[in-house]
Amino acid sequence: MDVYRAIADPTRRALLDELVDRSGQSLFELCARLTMKHGINSSRQAVAQHLDVLEAAGLIRTRREGRSKLHWFVGGPLKAIVERWPIATDERT
């Protein structure tokens, strides 16, 4: 999965923001935080599909704990982009 395609969607970016803020969240917790903090009222199924895209892109990892599946942010793919194209500090800008 392409990292750029994964982060192109605003809901997926909001999910990443939530996992950066607090890793190890369940689908239920993420759905609640999307609604409360971002006004995103997606179904659990839709959020699960977004999480699948993020996992395929290597941006999150998951682990099952009992009946819950927990999600963690993985910054490596985004860090690789920053390292490849560093922000120029040109005085003319």
C-alpha positions as CSV (number, residue, x, y, z in Angstrom):
1,M,0.0,0.0,0.0
2,D,1.2,3.4,-0.9
3,V,1.9,5.7,2.1
4,Y,0.8,8.8,0.1
5,R,-2.5,7.2,-0.8
6,A,-3.0,6.2,2.8
7,I,-2.5,9.7,4.2
8,A,-4.5,11.4,1.4
9,D,-7.8,10.8,3.2
10,P,-8.7,13.3,6.0
11,T,-10.3,10.5,8.2
12,R,-7.1,8.5,8.0
13,R,-5.0,11.5,9.0
14,A,-7.4,12.1,11.9
15,L,-6.9,8.4,13.0
16,L,-3.2,8.8,12.8
17,D,-3.4,12.0,14.9
18,E,-5.4,10.1,17.5
19,L,-2.9,7.3,17.6
20,V,0.0,9.7,17.9
21,D,-1.8,11.3,20.8
22,R,-2.5,8.0,22.5
23,S,-1.4,4.6,21.0
24,G,-3.0,1.3,21.9
25,Q,-6.6,2.3,21.2
26,S,-9.4,-0.1,20.2
27,L,-11.8,0.5,17.3
28,F,-14.5,1.6,19.7
29,E,-12.2,4.2,21.3
30,L,-11.1,5.5,18.0
31,C,-14.6,5.9,16.7
32,A,-15.6,7.8,19.9
33,R,-12.6,10.1,19.6
34,L,-13.2,10.8,15.9
35,T,-16.8,11.8,16.7
36,M,-16.0,13.9,19.8
37,K,-12.8,15.6,18.6
38,H,-13.1,15.8,14.8
39,G,-16.9,15.6,14.2
40,I,-16.4,12.5,12.0
41,N,-19.4,10.2,12.3
42,S,-18.2,7.2,10.3
43,S,-19.6,3.7,11.0
44,R,-17.3,1.3,12.9
45,Q,-17.0,-0.7,9.6
46,A,-15.8,2.4,7.7
47,V,-13.3,3.2,10.4
48,A,-12.1,-0.4,10.4
49,Q,-11.6,-0.2,6.6
50,H,-9.5,3.0,7.1
51,L,-7.4,1.3,9.8
52,D,-6.8,-1.6,7.4
53,V,-5.5,0.8,4.8
54,L,-3.2,2.4,7.3
55,E,-1.9,-1.0,8.5
56,A,-1.3,-2.1,4.9
57,A,0.8,1.1,4.4
58,G,2.8,0.3,7.5
59,L,1.6,3.3,9.4
60,I,0.0,1.4,12.2
61,R,0.4,-2.0,13.8
62,T,-2.2,-4.0,15.6
63,R,-2.5,-6.6,18.4
64,R,-5.4,-8.6,19.6
65,E,-6.1,-8.6,23.3
66,G,-9.1,-10.8,24.1
67,R,-11.9,-9.6,21.9
68,S,-10.4,-6.3,21.2
69,K,-7.9,-5.3,18.5
70,L,-5.6,-2.5,19.6
71,H,-3.8,-0.1,17.3
72,W,-0.5,1.7,17.5
73,F,1.1,4.4,15.4
74,V,4.3,3.5,13.5
75,G,6.2,6.6,12.3
76,G,8.9,4.9,10.2
77,P,7.2,5.4,6.8
78,L,6.6,9.1,7.4
79,K,10.1,9.6,8.8
80,A,11.5,8.1,5.6
81,I,9.6,10.7,3.6
82,V,11.0,13.5,5.7
83,E,14.5,12.1,5.4
84,R,14.2,11.8,1.6
85,W,12.8,15.3,1.1
86,P,14.0,17.5,3.9
87,I,12.4,20.9,4.2
88,A,14.6,23.6,2.7
89,T,15.5,26.5,4.9
90,D,16.2,28.9,2.1
91,E,16.3,32.5,3.3
92,R,14.5,33.6,0.2
93,T,11.2,32.0,1.3
